[in-house]
Amino acid sequence: MPATKVDNRLEGRTLWIPRMTHIGGRMMAAVFRANGIESRVTPPSDDSTLQYGGLYCSGEECYPEKVTLGDFMRIVHAPDFDPSRHAFFMPTAEGPCRFGQYAPYLRQVLGEMGHGDVPVISPSSKNGYDGLAGNVTTMMRSMWRGLVAGDILRKMLLKTRPYETQKGLADAAYAKSMDMLEEVLQQSGLKGAKQTEAIVAVMTRCRDLFRSVPAKYVKGRPLIGVVGEIFCRLNTFSNYDAVRKIEQHGGEAWLSDVTEWVWYTNWSQKSLLKRDGKTISLAMLGAIVKNKIQKSDEHRILEPFAEDFAGYEEPHDVYEDVLRPAWPYLPADGALGEMVLSVGKTFYLHVKGADGIIDISPFSCMNGIVSEAVYHRVSEACDGMPIRNFYFDSSSSNMERDLDIFMELAVSYAKRKKTARRYPAFFGG
Ligand code: SF4
């Protein structure tokens, strides 16, 4: 471990990262390790996740809370659990979403179990990661790069797997790529421009791994946009691996990624500063500089993928491409969070030639409920493109039952849609 100044609450402990996405959690843990904090993503969720989640939840919490708490409780209940050797990572936020209750509730549960000394590390939009490691700014930038690279690799998986001719090879390329990227991010001496170039180099090798997967790229497979609540749509355990089910039903999924949320929160921050009359302020300058730095990192890491992502480009500007089209249905200065992103991304994907949209949300989450209320009109505005909400909890989902019908609607829409899809050059006719 490097001789980096680390928050003394974490000395001698493993910091466990929730598995919202496997790749995101692993890359974040790798960056923590590079900064002197021993860290791991929680092990893959299984039935015991839900058993422990159910044991410590009353039933009124949202499904992502049950899954993340259940995964942490599996660690606490392990026979060799030593409270002096562990810590948990759970960010927090303000606002109406129940996510803000996750960290306080985890502290409460640990306290009631007699483990009140186990730290819950909870960065917020206000305090960031202050005091966690020696150079927090550098660490956060590394995390951003890891997040961007992780989103790119997942996108490569999703655009390769439906076309592979040898089952399992796209997943294998993804697993190998995760190992390779993690190896770079956990190097403690690698920072700044050197780190960016090392990431670009390893991502180029990952790209070539995916390109070498035997595949038959034929046009015409229905392209299904997947939007919705961020945890449930990205966490394969929570949504019963919905993307793979879409693929098994003949589709290709375009899954809304994690960085989308970062662009949205950056926009929100600037928008609130303007509303409060702080258009010319240090806070606004800081927000603009942060956005520019993040854009430039993303641009550099994406460069090797230009050919692969022809036709798969993500929105250039979250306001122009996502929030503005959604405004007549859900104005982003009033409706907050994933609901507005889901509706806006639906418009964006319609322009990119999608054949249908699936919105994935936990049962009882307001995001899915609100977006569902406007999807009928959104679908009309998108030439009748099928849009369908699928809800998930620990015991059921309506996806298995209705996916056949939805895919038929998507195939039928594909025949009459007005916005053609653009394919990368390596696709055959
Ligand atoms: S968006 Fe919904 S499901 Fe997600 S944390 Fe908030 S309340 Fe829970």
Residues whose N, C-alpha, C, O or C-beta is under 5 A from the ligand:
A	BS01	SF4	C62 C97 R98 F99 E229 P362 C365 M366
